[in-house]
Amino acid sequence: MSASGVDLRPLWQRLIARLIDGTIEAGEGLDLSLIAQLLGDKHAGLAIQHEILLRHRLFRSSCSARNPSLRVLALAAATDMGSNTPIEFLLQDSGVELTTLYVVPDCELPEPLPDHDIAIVIASDSDDCRDALRKIADAMAKWPRPVLNPPHLVSRLDRDKLHGLLRGIDGLEIPQTVAVPRACLLQLSRSVAAPADIAPGLSFPLIVRPRGSHAGRGLARIDNPVAMEGYLGERCEEEFFVSRFVDYAGADGLFRKYRIVVIDGMPYACHLAIADRWDIWYLNAAMSQDASKRLEEQTFMQTFEAGFAKRHRAALSGLAERIGLDYFTVDCGETRNGSLLVFEADNTAIVHDMDPPDIFPYKVPQMRKVFDAFAEMLYRRARHIRERAA
């Protein structure tokens, strides 16, 4: 509804009324939490979610099959909407039954666990997911079914860890990212310290973002101490990620950001955003308004195996092996010397088919290919375990 431009406020008001009079259902409460976040009130959204999860932690999504042939248990953390894998998109119309268990502080995992054929960790490597990851990891030794995206692999993906994990892969470039407290950036803004004091070789321009932010919120290029002073004057956060700026513009002056999804070690095209600005994500690239951009994205998708994936075969193979997750996404570009430039890799970026098919007809078969590959992996892993048990 939000992606289609529907005004969510009437639904918000109806659900708020039910919350106040005590008649709201638990699932509606999570809907209300999500709506609050979509309307820009993260604090209210998380407060509502907290109240709901005090009483209910297990939720079943609608399923297209009356008698599902596979039951998936998703292990989530009590966090914002950008820090759990949006797995519902991946499984819509699949006939797979999805149940989500929220692993929350001060509550142990239920015994017995909800019945399922295969589980997948959808919590991310963010500060407010660490407790959930720890609890899941502690229970892994006695888990009755296969668990995909295990916590010890998820917990290596935050921005300040990823550089060390991927360093040295042939054909891959990833700038080092450093977690920096606000006090250090204040020293930069006053010229008391230099960027090289944060990390060897670091210099202006810098890329700065608040730690834990998503979708470009608070992301900025800082060219000098004066710009840093202005940036901090507009931000209230206490910790930031800092990395060097890489000019990845193409010969035509445009920037291109690719989203790749890796499923069971195999890369698939997800989207290509093209813009005349470096701080690009799909929503600010105005792809729907430019037929030439859409034609390039269509070509990228339809020639992915013989084009992009072949060109970066070594980098993508090394990346998949180092990260080791069953499912994850990569946001990347290409440097001027032809290397794969990795911005981030995680298990929670949105992979969806919400773009209108009359404008993006080429996305329908591509996203179906991605969704089918994800479901096939789940069936294959669950079947393998059953065959071993037999």
C-alpha positions as CSV (number, residue, x, y, z in Angstrom):
1,M,0.0,0.0,0.0
2,S,2.8,2.4,0.9
3,A,4.7,1.7,-2.3
4,S,1.6,2.3,-4.3
5,G,1.1,5.7,-2.8
6,V,-1.9,4.7,-0.6
7,D,-2.6,7.1,2.3
8,L,-2.0,5.0,5.4
9,R,-3.4,7.4,7.9
10,P,-7.0,6.3,7.8
11,L,-5.9,2.7,8.5
12,W,-3.6,4.0,11.2
13,Q,-6.5,5.8,12.9
14,R,-8.7,2.7,12.8
15,L,-6.0,0.5,14.3
16,I,-5.1,3.1,16.9
17,A,-8.7,3.2,18.0
18,R,-8.7,-0.6,18.5
19,L,-5.4,-0.4,20.3
20,I,-6.8,2.2,22.7
21,D,-10.0,0.3,23.4
22,G,-8.1,-3.0,23.8
23,T,-9.7,-4.9,20.9
24,I,-6.7,-5.0,18.6
25,E,-5.4,-8.4,17.5
26,A,-1.7,-9.2,17.8
27,G,-1.2,-9.3,14.0
28,E,-2.9,-6.0,13.6
29,G,-0.6,-4.6,16.3
30,L,2.4,-5.5,14.2
31,D,0.7,-3.9,11.2
32,L,0.2,-0.7,13.3
33,S,3.9,-0.8,14.3
34,L,4.9,-1.0,10.6
35,I,2.5,1.8,9.5
36,A,4.0,4.1,12.2
37,Q,7.5,3.4,10.8
38,L,6.4,3.9,7.2
39,L,4.9,7.3,8.3
40,G,8.2,8.3,9.8
41,D,7.6,7.7,13.5
42,K,10.1,4.9,14.3
43,H,9.9,5.6,18.1
44,A,6.1,5.0,18.2
45,G,6.4,2.0,15.9
46,L,8.9,0.3,18.1
47,A,6.9,1.1,21.3
48,I,3.8,-0.5,19.8
49,Q,5.8,-3.5,18.7
50,H,7.2,-3.9,22.2
51,E,3.8,-3.9,23.8
52,I,2.5,-6.5,21.3
53,L,5.6,-8.8,21.8
54,L,5.1,-8.8,25.5
55,R,2.0,-11.0,24.9
56,H,2.5,-12.6,21.5
57,R,5.7,-13.7,19.7
58,L,4.6,-16.2,17.1
59,F,2.8,-15.1,13.9
60,R,1.7,-17.0,10.9
61,S,1.6,-15.3,7.5
62,S,-1.1,-16.0,5.0
63,C,-0.3,-18.9,2.6
64,S,-1.5,-19.5,-0.9
65,A,-1.8,-23.3,-0.4
66,R,-4.5,-24.9,1.8
67,N,-2.1,-27.8,2.6
68,P,1.4,-26.4,2.5
69,S,4.1,-28.9,1.5
70,L,6.8,-27.0,3.5
71,R,6.7,-25.1,6.8
72,V,9.3,-22.4,7.4
73,L,10.1,-20.9,10.7
74,A,11.7,-17.4,10.5
75,L,13.6,-16.3,13.6
76,A,13.3,-12.5,14.0
77,A,14.5,-9.9,16.4
78,A,12.4,-7.1,18.0
79,T,13.8,-4.3,15.9
80,D,12.8,-1.8,13.2
81,M,11.4,-2.7,9.8
82,G,14.8,-2.6,8.1
83,S,16.7,-5.0,10.4
84,N,14.9,-8.3,9.7
85,T,14.8,-10.0,6.3
86,P,11.5,-9.1,4.6
87,I,11.0,-12.8,3.9
88,E,7.3,-12.4,3.1
89,F,8.2,-11.0,-0.3
90,L,10.3,-14.0,-1.1
91,L,7.6,-16.5,-0.2
92,Q,4.4,-14.9,-1.6
93,D,2.5,-17.2,-3.9
94,S,5.0,-20.0,-3.1
95,G,2.7,-22.4,-1.3
96,V,5.2,-22.4,1.6
97,E,3.8,-21.8,5.1
98,L,5.7,-19.0,6.9
99,T,5.6,-18.6,10.7
100,T,7.7,-15.9,12.3
101,L,9.0,-16.3,15.9
102,Y,10.3,-13.1,17.5
103,V,13.2,-13.8,19.8
104,V,13.0,-11.1,22.5
105,P,15.0,-10.0,25.6
106,D,13.9,-11.5,28.9
107,C,12.1,-14.4,27.3
108,E,13.6,-17.7,26.4
109,L,12.8,-19.6,23.2
110,P,9.6,-21.7,23.5
111,E,9.8,-25.4,24.4
112,P,8.9,-27.2,22.3
113,L,9.7,-25.0,19.3
114,P,6.8,-24.4,16.9
115,D,6.6,-27.3,14.4
116,H,8.5,-26.6,11.2
117,D,10.5,-28.3,8.4
118,I,13.3,-25.7,8.1
119,A,14.2,-22.5,10.0
120,I,16.0,-19.4,8.8
121,V,17.5,-16.6,10.8
122,I,16.1,-13.3,9.6
123,A,17.6,-11.0,12.3
124,S,20.6,-8.9,11.2
125,D,24.0,-8.0,12.5
126,S,22.8,-4.8,14.1
127,D,23.2,-3.7,17.7
128,D,19.5,-4.3,18.7
129,C,19.6,-7.9,17.2
130,R,22.7,-9.1,19.1
131,D,20.7,-10.6,22.0
132,A,18.4,-12.5,19.6
133,L,21.4,-13.8,17.6
134,R,23.0,-15.0,20.9
135,K,19.9,-16.8,22.0
136,I,19.5,-18.6,18.7
137,A,23.2,-19.5,18.6
138,D,22.9,-21.0,22.1
139,A,20.0,-23.2,21.0
140,M,21.6,-24.3,17.7
141,A,23.2,-27.5,19.0
142,K,19.8,-29.0,19.9
143,W,17.8,-27.5,17.1
144,P,15.5,-30.2,15.6
145,R,15.6,-29.0,12.0
146,P,18.1,-27.4,9.6
147,V,18.7,-23.7,10.3
148,L,19.7,-21.4,7.4
149,N,21.7,-18.2,7.8
150,P,23.1,-19.3,11.2
151,P,23.9,-16.5,13.7
152,H,27.7,-16.9,13.7
153,L,27.7,-16.0,10.0
154,V,25.1,-13.2,10.2
155,S,27.1,-11.6,13.0
156,R,30.0,-10.8,10.6
157,L,28.2,-8.4,8.3
158,D,28.0,-5.0,10.0
159,R,29.7,-2.3,8.0
160,D,32.8,-2.1,10.2
161,K,33.4,-5.9,9.9
162,L,32.7,-6.5,6.3
163,H,35.9,-5.0,5.0
164,G,38.0,-7.4,6.9
165,L,35.9,-10.3,5.8
166,L,36.2,-9.5,2.1
167,R,39.7,-8.1,2.0
168,G,41.9,-9.6,-0.7
169,I,39.3,-11.1,-3.0
170,D,40.4,-10.9,-6.6
171,G,38.6,-8.2,-8.5
172,L,36.7,-6.8,-5.5
173,E,37.2,-3.5,-3.8
174,I,35.6,-2.5,-0.5
175,P,36.5,0.7,1.4
176,Q,37.3,0.2,5.0
177,T,34.5,1.4,7.3
178,V,35.2,2.5,10.9
179,A,32.8,3.0,13.8
180,V,33.5,6.4,15.2
181,P,32.0,8.2,18.3
182,R,30.6,11.6,17.9
183,A,33.4,13.1,19.9
184,C,35.9,12.1,17.3
185,L,33.9,13.7,14.5
186,L,33.7,16.9,16.6
187,Q,37.5,17.0,16.7
188,L,37.6,16.6,12.9
189,S,35.1,19.5,12.6
190,R,37.4,21.7,14.7
191,S,40.5,20.6,12.9
192,V,41.9,19.3,16.2
193,A,42.2,15.9,14.5
194,A,42.7,14.7,10.9
195,P,40.9,11.8,9.1
196,A,44.1,9.8,9.2
197,D,43.8,9.8,13.0
198,I,40.7,7.7,12.6
199,A,42.2,5.2,10.2
200,P,45.5,5.1,8.3
201,G,45.3,6.6,4.8
202,L,41.9,8.2,5.4
203,S,41.4,11.7,4.1
204,F,38.7,14.0,2.9
205,P,36.2,13.5,1.2
206,L,34.6,11.1,3.7
207,I,31.4,9.2,3.7
208,V,29.5,9.5,7.0
209,R,26.3,7.8,8.2
210,P,24.8,7.2,11.6
211,R,25.4,3.7,12.9
212,G,22.3,1.5,12.4
213,S,20.7,3.7,9.7
214,H,19.0,2.3,6.6
215,A,18.1,3.5,3.1
216,G,20.5,6.4,3.0
217,R,19.2,8.1,6.1
218,G,21.8,10.5,7.4
219,L,24.3,9.5,4.7
220,A,26.5,12.4,3.6
221,R,29.7,13.1,1.8
222,I,31.9,15.4,3.9
223,D,34.6,17.4,2.0
224,N,36.2,19.4,4.8
225,P,35.9,20.3,8.6
226,V,33.3,23.0,7.9
227,A,31.1,20.5,6.2
228,M,31.5,18.1,9.2
229,E,30.5,20.8,11.6
230,G,27.3,21.5,9.6
231,Y,26.5,17.8,9.4
232,L,26.9,17.2,13.1
233,G,24.7,20.3,13.8
234,E,21.9,18.4,12.0
235,R,22.4,15.0,13.6
236,C,21.9,13.9,17.2
237,E,23.3,10.4,17.0
238,E,26.3,9.4,19.2
239,E,28.0,6.9,16.8
240,F,28.7,6.9,13.1
241,F,30.3,4.9,10.4
242,V,33.0,6.6,8.4
243,S,34.7,5.4,5.2
244,R,36.6,6.9,2.2
245,F,34.7,8.3,-0.7
246,V,35.1,6.4,-4.0
247,D,34.1,8.1,-7.2
248,Y,32.4,5.3,-9.1
249,A,30.8,7.5,-11.9
250,G,30.8,5.9,-15.3
251,A,32.2,7.5,-18.5
252,D,28.9,9.2,-19.0
253,G,29.0,10.8,-15.6
254,L,26.2,8.7,-14.2
255,F,26.4,6.5,-11.1
256,R,25.1,2.9,-11.1
257,K,24.2,0.9,-8.1
258,Y,23.4,-2.8,-8.5
259,R,21.6,-5.0,-6.1
260,I,22.5,-8.7,-6.3
261,V,20.9,-11.4,-4.3
262,V,22.9,-14.6,-3.6
263,I,20.9,-17.8,-3.0
264,D,22.8,-20.9,-2.1
265,G,26.0,-19.5,-3.6
266,M,24.4,-18.4,-6.9
267,P,24.0,-14.7,-7.8
268,Y,20.8,-13.2,-9.3
269,A,20.1,-9.7,-10.5
270,C,17.7,-7.8,-8.3
271,H,17.8,-4.2,-9.6
272,L,20.0,-1.5,-11.2
273,A,19.6,2.1,-10.1
274,I,21.1,4.9,-12.3
275,A,21.4,8.5,-11.3
276,D,23.6,11.6,-11.6
277,R,24.3,11.5,-7.8
278,W,26.6,9.3,-5.9
279,D,24.2,8.7,-2.9
280,I,21.9,6.6,-5.0
281,W,19.2,4.1,-4.0
282,Y,16.4,2.9,-6.1
283,L,13.8,5.3,-4.8
284,N,15.8,8.5,-5.7
285,A,16.9,7.3,-9.1
286,A,13.6,8.2,-10.8
287,M,13.8,5.0,-12.9
288,S,10.1,5.1,-13.6
289,Q,10.5,8.4,-15.4
290,D,13.3,7.5,-17.8
291,A,12.8,4.9,-20.5
292,S,16.5,4.8,-21.3
293,K,17.4,3.9,-17.7
294,R,14.8,1.2,-17.7
295,L,16.2,-0.2,-20.9
296,E,19.6,-0.5,-19.3
297,E,18.2,-2.2,-16.3
298,Q,16.3,-4.6,-18.5
299,T,19.5,-5.4,-20.4
300,F,21.3,-5.9,-17.1
301,M,18.7,-8.4,-15.9
302,Q,18.3,-10.3,-19.2
303,T,22.0,-10.6,-19.9
304,F,23.1,-11.0,-16.2
305,E,24.7,-14.5,-16.5
306,A,26.6,-13.7,-19.7
307,G,27.3,-10.1,-18.7
308,F,27.7,-8.8,-15.2
309,A,28.0,-12.2,-13.5
310,K,30.6,-13.4,-15.9
311,R,32.5,-10.1,-15.8
312,H,32.7,-10.3,-12.0
313,R,32.8,-14.1,-11.6
314,A,35.9,-14.2,-9.4
315,A,34.7,-11.4,-7.1
316,L,31.2,-12.8,-6.8
317,S,32.4,-16.4,-6.2
318,G,34.9,-15.2,-3.5
319,L,32.3,-13.0,-1.9
320,A,29.8,-15.8,-1.7
321,E,32.4,-18.2,-0.2
322,R,33.7,-15.7,2.4
323,I,30.2,-14.6,3.6
324,G,28.9,-18.2,3.6
325,L,25.2,-17.4,4.1
326,D,22.5,-19.4,2.4
327,Y,20.8,-16.1,1.5
328,F,22.1,-12.5,1.4
329,T,22.2,-9.4,-0.8
330,V,25.0,-7.2,-2.1
331,D,24.7,-3.6,-3.0
332,C,27.6,-2.7,-5.3
333,G,28.9,-0.7,-8.2
334,E,31.8,-0.9,-10.6
335,T,35.1,1.1,-10.3
336,R,36.7,2.8,-13.2
337,N,39.3,0.0,-13.4
338,G,36.5,-2.6,-13.6
339,S,36.5,-4.0,-10.1
340,L,33.3,-4.9,-8.2
341,L,32.9,-2.1,-5.7
342,V,31.0,-3.4,-2.6
343,F,29.0,-0.9,-0.6
344,E,27.3,-3.4,1.8
345,A,26.3,-7.0,2.1
346,D,23.6,-8.2,4.5
347,N,20.6,-10.5,4.9
348,T,17.9,-7.8,5.3
349,A,17.9,-5.6,2.1
350,I,14.5,-5.7,0.5
351,V,14.0,-7.9,-2.5
352,H,10.5,-7.4,-3.9
353,D,8.2,-7.2,-6.9
354,M,6.2,-4.1,-6.0
355,D,7.2,-2.1,-9.1
356,P,4.3,-1.6,-11.4
357,P,4.4,-4.2,-14.2
358,D,3.1,-1.8,-16.8
359,I,6.2,0.4,-16.4
360,F,8.7,-2.4,-15.4
361,P,7.4,-5.5,-17.3
362,Y,10.9,-7.1,-17.5
363,K,11.0,-7.3,-13.7
364,V,8.1,-9.7,-13.4
365,P,10.0,-12.8,-14.8
366,Q,13.2,-11.8,-13.1
367,M,11.7,-11.5,-9.6
368,R,9.8,-14.8,-10.2
369,K,13.1,-16.4,-11.0
370,V,14.6,-15.1,-7.7
371,F,11.6,-16.2,-5.6
372,D,11.5,-19.6,-7.2
373,A,15.3,-20.0,-6.5
374,F,14.7,-19.2,-2.8
375,A,11.8,-21.6,-2.4
376,E,13.7,-24.3,-4.3
377,M,16.6,-23.9,-1.9
378,L,14.3,-24.3,1.1
379,Y,12.7,-27.5,-0.4
380,R,16.2,-28.9,-1.3
381,R,17.7,-28.3,2.2
382,A,14.7,-29.7,4.0
383,R,14.6,-32.8,1.7
384,H,18.3,-33.4,2.1
385,I,17.9,-33.5,5.9
386,R,14.9,-35.9,5.6
387,E,16.8,-38.2,3.3
388,R,19.7,-38.3,5.7
389,A,17.5,-39.1,8.6
390,A,15.8,-41.9,6.6
